[in-house]
Amino acid sequence: MKNIRIRLILMNFLQFAVWGAYLTSMGNYLGIAGLGDKIAWFYAIQGIVSIFMPTLVGIVADKYVQPQKMLGICHFLAGVFMLACWCIGFSAGFGQEIPGKALFIGIYTLSVAFYMPTIALSNTVAFTLLKNNGLDTVKDFPPIRVLGTVGFIISMWFVNCAVWENGTFSFTLASNAHKFQYSYMQFMVSGLLGILLAVYSFTLPACKLEKKQSVSLAESLGLNAFKLFKSRKMALFFVFSALLGMCLQVTNGYAGPFLTAFQGSADPDVAGSFAASNATLLTSISQVSEAVCILMIPFFLRRFGIKTVMLMSMFAWVFRFGLFGIGSPTMPGVFLFVLSCIVYGVAFDFFNVSGGIFVDQECSPSVKASAQGLFMMMTNGLGATIGTLAAGGIVNRYCSWQNGYLMGNWTTCWLIFAGFALAVAIAFMLLFRHKQPISNNA
C-alpha cells in the first residue's frame, strides 16, 4: 500500500511539473518570438480544447484503452508536440522572432489538446489504484494531489533560474535574456517531462476496464446535465461559474509579462529589482498558497457554508487583480505583489473545490458525473476562454511590446479586471440563494 502511494505521488508530481514548466512563463517568450499580441489566444486554446477533449478521451479510456495506458499515450503525444515547439524556437535562436508562427500555434494546440485530458485521466488512475489497494480516496488522495502542486512549483523555479548560454548551463536569480523563462527552452523542459511521464505511466498497475451499461451519445458527452438549467439556483450557479472562470487564466497569461516589463523602466532600481528579474519565481507563491488553501477548505466550509466560501473566492479575485494594479517591484510595494500571490490560493481553490461539493450535493446520482463535467466546462472551458480573450483585448489596448517588454498602462488593466471581479461578487451575493448547511463529511 505504501508503494502505491509513492508511485501515485510521483505520477502527480510529474503530471503538474509538465504544466508548470511553461504555463506562467510562456507569455514572456511569446512577446520575444513576435507573438505578443496572441498571448490571450495561447491561453484561450487551453479552454477551448477543455470543452471537448477530456470527454472524448474519457470515452476511449472507459471503453477501449486502460486509463493508465491512455494517460501514457496522451502524454507522449503532448510531449512530442511540445518538443516540436522547442525545435521551432531553437531554429530561430535566442531572442529572435520565429518564422513559422502559424505552424508554431498549430503544434502548440495539438500539444495542449492531448495534455488537458490527462488531468482527469491522472485522477481516474489514482482513484482506481487507491480503491484496488483498499485505500480511502477521501483520506489518501489529497496528500497525493498536493504533491502535484509541489511539482508545478519546482518546475516553475527551475525554469525561472535555469540559463543556457554559449553552450553552458547554470542557475541565476539575476536578469538574463537566456533564462528559460524568457526562451523556448521552457518547452523543452515540458516536453521531456511529458515523455518521461508517458514511459512511467505504462509501468503503473493495470486499471482494468469495467463493463458498463450502454448509454446514449448525449449521455456519454454529458449533455444530459444541461437539464439542470431548468432550476433557477443551478442555472445561476453555472452562469456565475462561467463569469468567475473568466478570471482563471488572466494572471497565468499576463503576470509574467507584467512583472518582467519593469526591466524596461528608466529607473535602475526598478529595472534591476528581484521581482522584475524573477517573475516566474515570484508568481510561484500563488501555487504555494494554493497548496495550503486546499487543506483549509474543510474548516471554512463547516464554519461558514458554501455560499460564503464561494463569496470569499470572488472577493479574493478583486484583491488578486487590485494588488497587482497598485503594487510596485521595489520596497515596500513589492509586498503588495506578494500579498496578491497569497490571496490567489483563496481565489482559485475556494470556488473550484466548494463549487464541486455544491454540485455533488445538489444533483441526483444519475447526473452527478455529467454535472461535474458541466461545471468544469463552464469554468475552465467557456469562462476561461472568453475571459482570456477579453483580457487580451484590454491589455493590447493599453500596452504594447517595446524592446521585448510589454509596456503601458498596466494599472488601468488590473483595475478593470478587479472591477469586473467585484461586480460578479456583488451580483452573486445579491442573486444567489443557498441556505443548506455543509455536511460534516465535506
Secondary structure per residue as TSV (DSSP state, phi and psi in degrees):
chain	resnum	aa	ss	phi	psi
A	1	M	-	360.0	-41.1
A	2	K	H	-62.7	-37.3
A	3	N	H	-62.3	-40.9
A	4	I	H	-69.6	-34.2
A	5	R	H	-62.5	-45.3
A	6	I	H	-62.5	-41.4
A	7	R	H	-65.3	-39.2
A	8	L	H	-73.0	-32.6
A	9	I	H	-61.8	-45.4
A	10	L	H	-63.2	-40.6
A	11	M	H	-60.5	-47.7
A	12	N	H	-66.6	-38.3
A	13	F	H	-57.5	-50.0
A	14	L	H	-69.6	-36.6
A	15	Q	H	-52.8	-45.6
A	16	F	H	-95.4	-16.8
A	17	A	H	-65.1	-35.7
A	18	V	H	-56.8	-43.6
A	19	W	H	-75.8	-41.2
A	20	G	H	-64.0	-20.8
A	21	A	T	-64.9	-25.2
A	22	Y	T	-136.6	-16.4
A	23	L	T	-58.7	-44.4
A	24	T	T	-96.4	-9.0
A	25	S	T	-111.1	-9.4
A	26	M	H	-59.7	-35.3
A	27	G	H	-58.8	-37.5
A	28	N	H	-61.1	-43.1
A	29	Y	H	-70.7	-38.5
A	30	L	H	-60.5	-36.5
A	31	G	H	-64.0	-43.6
A	32	I	H	-66.1	-34.2
A	33	A	T	-82.1	2.7
A	34	G	T	85.8	17.0
A	35	L	-	-119.7	23.5
A	36	G	G	-59.6	-34.6
A	37	D	G	-78.4	-3.0
A	38	K	G	-109.5	9.3
A	39	I	H	-53.4	-46.0
A	40	A	H	-57.9	-38.6
A	41	W	H	-66.9	-35.4
A	42	F	H	-64.1	-34.4
A	43	Y	H	-84.8	-30.9
A	44	A	H	-66.3	-32.6
A	45	I	H	-56.7	-37.5
A	46	Q	H	-61.8	-38.9
A	47	G	H	-70.3	-39.4
A	48	I	H	-63.6	-47.9
A	49	V	H	-70.5	-23.6
A	50	S	H	-69.8	-16.5
A	51	I	H	-70.4	-34.6
A	52	F	H	-128.5	-29.9
A	53	M	H	-64.8	-45.3
A	54	P	H	-58.5	-37.2
A	55	T	H	-67.4	-45.9
A	56	L	H	-65.0	-44.3
A	57	V	H	-67.0	-36.0
A	58	G	H	-62.1	-37.9
A	59	I	H	-62.7	-43.2
A	60	V	H	-63.5	-43.5
A	61	A	H	-67.8	-27.8
A	62	D	H	-74.2	-33.4
A	63	K	H	-113.0	-31.8
A	64	Y	T	-122.9	-37.5
A	65	V	S	-125.7	131.1
A	66	Q	-	-57.5	139.9
A	67	P	H	-53.3	-41.0
A	68	Q	H	-68.2	-31.0
A	69	K	H	-74.5	-38.9
A	70	M	H	-64.2	-36.9
A	71	L	H	-60.7	-43.8
A	72	G	H	-64.7	-41.9
A	73	I	H	-62.1	-47.3
A	74	C	H	-63.8	-42.3
A	75	H	H	-67.5	-35.5
A	76	F	H	-64.0	-46.8
A	77	L	H	-66.1	-43.4
A	78	A	H	-61.9	-40.7
A	79	G	H	-66.1	-41.4
A	80	V	H	-62.7	-44.7
A	81	F	H	-67.8	-34.2
A	82	M	H	-67.4	-38.5
A	83	L	H	-65.8	-30.9
A	84	A	H	-65.6	-37.1
A	85	C	H	-62.2	-41.6
A	86	W	H	-60.5	-41.7
A	87	C	H	-61.6	-40.5
A	88	I	H	-64.0	-43.9
A	89	G	H	-65.1	-41.2
A	90	F	H	-61.2	-39.3
A	91	S	H	-65.9	-28.1
A	92	A	H	-81.5	-36.4
A	93	G	-	102.4	162.6
A	94	F	T	-60.6	133.8
A	95	G	T	71.9	13.9
A	96	Q	-	-113.4	149.4
A	97	E	-	-68.7	143.5
A	98	I	-	-82.9	142.1
A	99	P	S	-76.1	-40.0
A	100	G	-	-99.2	72.3
A	101	K	H	-64.6	-42.3
A	102	A	H	-64.7	-40.6
A	103	L	H	-64.4	-42.3
A	104	F	H	-60.2	-46.1
A	105	I	H	-62.7	-41.8
A	106	G	H	-63.6	-44.2
A	107	I	H	-67.8	-40.2
A	108	Y	H	-60.4	-40.9
A	109	T	H	-60.6	-42.5
A	110	L	H	-64.6	-40.0
A	111	S	H	-62.2	-47.7
A	112	V	H	-65.7	-36.8
A	113	A	H	-61.3	-32.3
A	114	F	H	-91.1	-20.8
A	115	Y	H	-77.9	-44.8
A	116	M	H	-56.1	-39.0
A	117	P	H	-65.2	-20.1
A	118	T	H	-70.6	-19.5
A	119	I	H	-64.8	-46.6
A	120	A	H	-71.9	-38.2
A	121	L	H	-62.5	-40.4
A	122	S	H	-64.5	-36.0
A	123	N	H	-65.4	-42.3
A	124	T	H	-60.5	-45.4
A	125	V	H	-62.0	-45.0
A	126	A	H	-62.6	-48.0
A	127	F	H	-62.6	-41.9
A	128	T	H	-64.5	-47.0
A	129	L	H	-70.0	-34.0
A	130	L	H	-64.0	-44.8
A	131	K	H	-65.7	-41.3
A	132	N	H	-62.1	-24.1
A	133	N	T	-103.2	15.4
A	134	G	T	71.2	24.4
A	135	L	-	-99.6	159.1
A	136	D	-	-91.7	117.5
A	137	T	H	-65.2	-36.2
A	138	V	H	-66.3	-39.6
A	139	K	H	-84.7	-42.1
A	140	D	H	-92.1	-21.4
A	141	F	H	-76.1	-44.0
A	142	P	H	-52.5	-45.3
A	143	P	H	-62.5	-30.9
A	144	I	H	-69.8	-43.7
A	145	R	H	-66.5	-35.4
A	146	V	H	-60.4	-33.5
A	147	L	H	-66.5	-21.4
A	148	G	H	-65.1	-42.7
A	149	T	H	-63.6	-37.2
A	150	V	H	-61.1	-42.1
A	151	G	H	-61.1	-41.7
A	152	F	H	-59.3	-46.2
A	153	I	H	-65.1	-46.9
A	154	I	H	-63.2	-38.6
A	155	S	H	-62.9	-41.1
A	156	M	H	-60.8	-45.9
A	157	W	H	-60.9	-42.4
A	158	F	H	-61.3	-48.2
A	159	V	H	-65.7	-34.1
A	160	N	H	-64.1	-39.6
A	161	C	H	-100.8	-22.0
A	162	A	E	-70.1	139.1
A	163	V	E	-133.4	134.9
A	164	W	E	-124.1	110.5
A	165	E	E	-144.8	127.5
A	166	N	T	55.2	38.9
A	167	G	T	79.0	6.4
A	168	T	E	-119.6	150.9
A	169	F	E	-113.6	136.1
A	170	S	E	-155.4	175.6
A	171	F	E	-122.5	143.4
A	172	T	-	-156.3	151.4
A	173	L	S	-99.3	-10.3
A	174	A	S	-76.0	161.8
A	175	S	-	-64.4	133.5
A	176	N	-	-157.6	124.3
A	177	A	T	-63.6	-20.0
A	178	H	T	-95.6	8.6
A	179	K	B	-59.6	146.5
A	180	F	G	-60.0	-31.3
A	181	Q	G	-69.1	-14.0
A	182	Y	G	-106.9	2.3
A	183	S	S	-133.0	176.6
A	184	Y	T	-70.7	-8.6
A	185	M	H	-63.8	-24.7
A	186	Q	H	-62.6	-32.0
A	187	F	H	-72.4	-31.3
A	188	M	H	-65.5	-43.9
A	189	V	H	-59.9	-47.3
A	190	S	H	-62.2	-45.0
A	191	G	H	-63.5	-43.9
A	192	L	H	-65.8	-41.0
A	193	L	H	-63.5	-37.9
A	194	G	H	-64.1	-42.8
A	195	I	H	-68.7	-37.6
A	196	L	H	-59.8	-44.3
A	197	L	H	-67.4	-33.8
A	198	A	H	-60.5	-46.5
A	199	V	H	-63.3	-43.8
A	200	Y	H	-62.9	-38.0
A	201	S	H	-59.3	-36.5
A	202	F	T	-72.3	-11.6
A	203	T	T	-93.4	-7.2
A	204	L	S	-71.7	153.1
A	205	P	-	-56.8	152.2
A	206	A	-	-68.4	138.5
A	207	C	-	-107.5	92.1
A	208	K	-	-62.9	142.4
A	209	L	-	-71.1	141.9
A	210	E	-	-112.7	139.9
A	211	K	-	-69.5	127.1
A	212	K	-	-120.7	155.8
A	213	Q	-	-62.7	137.6
A	214	S	-	-64.1	135.2
A	215	V	-	-129.9	163.6
A	216	S	-	-72.1	163.5
A	217	L	H	-61.3	-38.8
A	218	A	H	-60.7	-41.3
A	219	E	H	-68.1	-39.2
A	220	S	H	-62.2	-36.2
A	221	L	T	-85.0	-2.4
A	222	G	T	78.5	14.9
A	223	L	G	-70.4	-21.4
A	224	N	G	-65.7	-18.2
A	225	A	G	-70.1	-19.0
A	226	F	G	-65.8	-16.6
A	227	K	G	-66.8	-15.7
A	228	L	G	-64.9	-19.6
A	229	F	G	-66.7	-12.5
A	230	K	G	-67.7	-24.7
A	231	S	S	-86.7	127.2
A	232	R	H	-58.5	-44.2
A	233	K	H	-63.3	-44.6
A	234	M	H	-70.1	-37.1
A	235	A	H	-61.6	-45.6
A	236	L	H	-62.5	-41.1
A	237	F	H	-60.1	-46.2
A	238	F	H	-70.1	-34.8
A	239	V	H	-63.9	-46.0
A	240	F	H	-68.6	-28.9
A	241	S	H	-61.1	-42.5
A	242	A	H	-67.5	-41.8
A	243	L	H	-63.4	-43.1
A	244	L	H	-70.7	-33.2
A	245	G	H	-60.1	-23.1
A	246	M	T	-64.9	-17.7
A	247	C	T	-88.0	-17.2
A	248	L	T	-60.3	-45.2
A	249	Q	T	-100.7	1.4
A	250	V	H	-61.1	-51.0
A	251	T	H	-76.3	-26.7
A	252	N	H	-60.5	-39.7
A	253	G	H	-81.0	-34.6
A	254	Y	H	-119.6	-9.8
A	255	A	H	-62.7	-41.6
A	256	G	H	-61.0	-56.5
A	257	P	H	-59.3	-35.0
A	258	F	H	-63.3	-51.3
A	259	L	H	-67.6	-39.9
A	260	T	H	-67.1	-27.6
A	261	A	G	-61.1	-23.2
A	262	F	G	-65.3	-18.0
A	263	Q	G	-66.5	-19.6
A	264	G	G	-87.5	5.0
A	265	S	-	-70.6	148.9
A	266	A	S	-75.2	-17.3
A	267	D	S	-81.6	116.5
A	268	P	H	-62.7	-31.6
A	269	D	H	-66.5	-38.4
A	270	V	H	-72.1	-47.2
A	271	A	H	-62.4	-34.6
A	272	G	T	-98.1	11.8
A	273	S	-	-68.9	156.1
A	274	F	H	-59.0	-43.7
A	275	A	H	-62.5	-41.3
A	276	A	H	-68.6	-32.3
A	277	S	H	-89.0	-14.4
A	278	N	-	-135.5	54.6
A	279	A	H	-58.7	-43.9
A	280	T	H	-66.3	-39.9
A	281	L	H	-65.2	-43.1
A	282	L	H	-63.5	-46.0
A	283	T	H	-70.5	-14.5
A	284	S	H	-66.3	-18.0
A	285	I	H	-58.4	-30.7
A	286	S	H	-60.1	-42.1
A	287	Q	H	-73.1	-33.1
A	288	V	H	-62.5	-45.5
A	289	S	H	-61.1	-39.4
A	290	E	H	-60.2	-43.4
A	291	A	H	-63.1	-40.4
A	292	V	H	-69.1	-42.7
A	293	C	H	-67.0	-28.1
A	294	I	H	-57.8	-38.9
A	295	L	H	-75.5	-19.3
A	296	M	H	-86.5	-18.5
A	297	I	H	-58.5	-46.5
A	298	P	H	-54.5	-42.4
A	299	F	H	-62.4	-47.3
A	300	F	H	-65.3	-37.4
A	301	L	H	-65.3	-44.0
A	302	R	H	-67.4	-35.8
A	303	R	H	-80.1	-38.6
A	304	F	H	-116.8	-21.0
A	305	G	-	91.6	164.1
A	306	I	H	-63.9	-47.9
A	307	K	H	-60.6	-45.4
A	308	T	H	-63.6	-39.6
A	309	V	H	-65.0	-41.4
A	310	M	H	-65.6	-35.7
A	311	L	H	-64.8	-39.4
A	312	M	H	-56.4	-41.7
A	313	S	H	-61.7	-45.5
A	314	M	H	-64.6	-43.4
A	315	F	H	-70.3	-28.0
A	316	A	H	-63.9	-34.8
A	317	W	H	-63.7	-35.8
A	318	V	H	-59.4	-46.1
A	319	F	H	-69.7	-36.2
A	320	R	H	-55.9	-49.9
A	321	F	H	-76.8	-43.7
A	322	G	H	-62.3	-39.3
A	323	L	H	-67.9	-33.6
A	324	F	H	-63.3	-37.2
A	325	G	H	-68.3	-32.5
A	326	I	H	-106.4	-4.3
A	327	G	-	-81.6	177.2
A	328	S	-	-149.9	159.6
A	329	P	S	-78.2	-7.1
A	330	T	S	-108.7	165.1
A	331	M	T	-66.6	140.5
A	332	P	T	-92.3	-0.6
A	333	G	T	-60.8	-24.8
A	334	V	H	-64.8	-24.1
A	335	F	H	-65.8	-27.2
A	336	L	H	-69.1	-36.1
A	337	F	H	-63.7	-44.3
A	338	V	H	-62.4	-42.4
A	339	L	H	-64.2	-37.2
A	340	S	H	-59.8	-41.3
A	341	C	H	-68.9	-34.0
A	342	I	H	-67.5	-43.4
A	343	V	H	-71.4	-13.6
A	344	Y	H	-58.3	-37.1
A	345	G	H	-58.3	-43.4
A	346	V	H	-66.9	-44.1
A	347	A	H	-60.0	-44.5
A	348	F	H	-80.7	-51.4
A	349	D	H	-74.6	-41.4
A	350	F	H	-64.5	-32.0
A	351	F	H	-85.4	-44.5
A	352	N	H	-60.2	-46.9
A	353	V	H	-75.5	-47.9
A	354	S	H	-66.5	-32.4
A	355	G	H	-63.9	-41.2
A	356	G	H	-63.2	-38.3
A	357	I	H	-67.7	-39.1
A	358	F	H	-59.9	-45.9
A	359	V	H	-60.9	-42.9
A	360	D	H	-62.8	-37.2
A	361	Q	H	-76.1	-34.0
A	362	E	H	-91.2	-15.8
A	363	C	S	-105.5	148.1
A	364	S	-	-70.8	154.9
A	365	P	T	-55.3	-29.1
A	366	S	T	-68.7	-21.7
A	367	V	T	-124.4	8.6
A	368	K	H	-58.8	-47.4
A	369	A	H	-63.2	-44.2
A	370	S	H	-65.3	-37.9
A	371	A	H	-65.8	-38.6
A	372	Q	H	-63.5	-39.4
A	373	G	H	-63.8	-38.9
A	374	L	H	-65.9	-40.1
A	375	F	H	-59.6	-45.6
A	376	M	H	-66.9	-36.5
A	377	M	I	-66.3	-40.1
A	378	M	I	-69.5	-37.0
A	379	T	I	-84.6	-63.3
A	380	N	I	-81.9	-17.2
A	381	G	I	-97.8	-83.7
A	382	L	I	-62.5	-52.3
A	383	G	I	-62.3	-48.7
A	384	A	H	-63.6	-36.9
A	385	T	H	-66.2	-50.8
A	386	I	H	-63.6	-43.8
A	387	G	H	-63.3	-41.6
A	388	T	H	-66.3	-42.7
A	389	L	H	-66.1	-40.2
A	390	A	H	-64.4	-42.7
A	391	A	H	-62.8	-38.7
A	392	G	H	-62.3	-39.8
A	393	G	H	-63.3	-40.2
A	394	I	H	-67.7	-46.1
A	395	V	H	-62.7	-43.4
A	396	N	H	-66.6	-22.9
A	397	R	H	-74.8	-39.3
A	398	Y	H	-103.1	-13.2
A	399	C	E	-133.1	159.1
A	400	S	E	-149.1	157.2
A	401	W	E	-80.1	125.2
A	402	Q	E	-134.0	113.8
A	403	N	T	55.6	38.2
A	404	G	T	87.2	3.0
A	405	Y	E	-122.0	142.4
A	406	L	E	-88.4	91.3
A	407	M	E	-99.0	152.3
A	408	G	E	151.2	-159.6
A	409	N	-	-87.9	75.0
A	410	W	H	-66.8	-33.5
A	411	T	H	-57.4	-44.3
A	412	T	H	-62.2	-41.3
A	413	C	H	-59.6	-50.9
A	414	W	H	-65.4	-35.7
A	415	L	H	-71.9	-30.4
A	416	I	H	-64.3	-45.0
A	417	F	H	-62.9	-41.0
A	418	A	H	-64.9	-39.7
A	419	G	H	-63.2	-40.0
A	420	F	H	-63.2	-46.4
A	421	A	H	-61.6	-37.8
A	422	L	H	-65.4	-42.1
A	423	A	H	-62.2	-41.2
A	424	V	H	-64.2	-43.3
A	425	A	H	-62.8	-44.8
A	426	I	H	-65.8	-42.7
A	427	A	H	-62.3	-41.8
A	428	F	H	-62.7	-43.0
A	429	M	H	-61.7	-36.7
A	430	L	H	-85.4	-33.3
A	431	L	H	-98.2	-32.1
A	432	F	-	-86.8	129.2
A	433	R	-	-117.7	124.7
A	434	H	-	-158.4	112.0
A	435	K	-	-111.5	-3.5
A	436	Q	-	-66.3	124.6
A	437	P	-	-70.1	153.4
A	438	I	-	-72.6	140.8
A	439	S	-	-71.4	157.8
A	440	N	T	-68.7	-19.8
A	441	N	T	-94.9	14.9
A	442	A	-	-68.6	360.0
